[in-house]
Every structure is written in structure tokens, then in C-alpha cells.
Amino acid sequence: MRLWTVHPRFLDARGIVALWREGLLAKAVLEGKTKGYRNHPQLIRFRAHERPSDAICEYLRIVLVESLCRGYRFDATKLPAPAAALERIEETQGQLDYEWRHLLAKLAVRDAERLARFSAIVSPEAHPLFTVIPGGIRDWEATSVPRAAGRRSSKMR
């Protein structure tokens, strides 16, 4: 499961379809409708939100908008009507940068044209649900990249 911090506009076709599916799975987990993936680290930042279910639904709404811009037919009925104003989730610059490098590596294999279009970007726009703050790669991120001393970020509140 990968719930990207990067804006969904950067994802290739395979990536955005996978994000929609995995986001719907995350929604089911956060709503207690499935037993699988309950402890998946990608859910930590949503669980830390005061309204986890609303947060994942807002996350998915942005993915849905991007899918419609591309002419895809994701099922909007899977999401409830938008809730009241929602507090954004803080995410670190290090996490965003790590995911960007991860996505560029995927695009190198799956979509050379998309890679060429975005490869000059050093730090991409984040998904609108996130507010980017200083910090390193999150502790929950499964990575073999060493975290520099003093740059290791703390988990979300």
C-alpha cells in the first residue's frame, strides 16, 4: 500500500489506478470494515488525524478529481459527501523528497514520457491534504536509505 504524499498529477496511469484502489482499502480499514492491513504503516498519519475517515475520503477526492481530468471513470459513489472543513495533515519535506525519488524510479521503468516531463522538478507539489514541514523521512517509511543523524523525524502527533 502506498498513499503518496506527492500530488496525484505526477503519477502514471498504473500509479493513479493503484492509488485509488489502495486508498479505498485504506478507507475500509480506517472505518473498521476489514481486518487486513489494520497495522499498515501508511495509515499512521491518517489514524493520527482527529477525523481519520474524513481525512482519507478527502485524500481520495483529490485522486478522483485527477482521474476525471484524465478521462478515467473512478466510481465517485464510493465516497460520501464532503464533510465540514478538515484540518490538513503535516508531512515532512524529507518524506516528500523520498517519495519523489521513489516515484521517479518507477516512472523510469513504466513511463519514460512522464519521467521526461517531470524529471527536472527537484521537489514536487504535495497532495493538497498535506502541509509540508521541515524534517526527514518518516520513521514508518520502509526504506533502506539511511537517515542522517539529527534529521530523523518523529512520528505524527
JONOR-V667603 format. One line per field, one symbol per residue. ss: DSSP state (H for helix, E for strand, C for the rest). phi: phi as a letter, one per 20 degrees, with the letter a starting at -180 (. if undefined). psi: psi as a letter, one per 40 degrees, with the letter a starting at -180 (. if undefined). A space follows every 50 residues. Layout:
ss->???
phi->???
psi->???
//
This chain:
ss->CCCCCECHHHCCHHHHHHHHHHHHHHHHHHCCCCCCCCCCHHHHHHHCCC CHHHHHHHHHHHHHHHHHHCCCCCCHHHCCCCCCCCCCEEEEHHHHHHHH HHHHHHHHHHCHHHHHHHCCCCCCCECCCEEEECCCCCCCCCCCCCCCCC CCCCCCC
phi->.cdfeffffeffgfffffffffffffgfffemebefmgdfffegffffff cgffffffgfffffgffffenecfefffdfggeggcffefceffffffff fffgffffedbfffgffdfffecffeggfddecfqeffgffebeffefgn dfeefff
psi->hhgidihedeiiddddddddddddddddddefeidiedfhdeeddddeid gddddddddddddddddddeeifihdeehiiiaiihhihhiidddddddd ddddddddddgddddddedehdhiiiheeihhiiiahidehhiehihihe ehiiii.
//
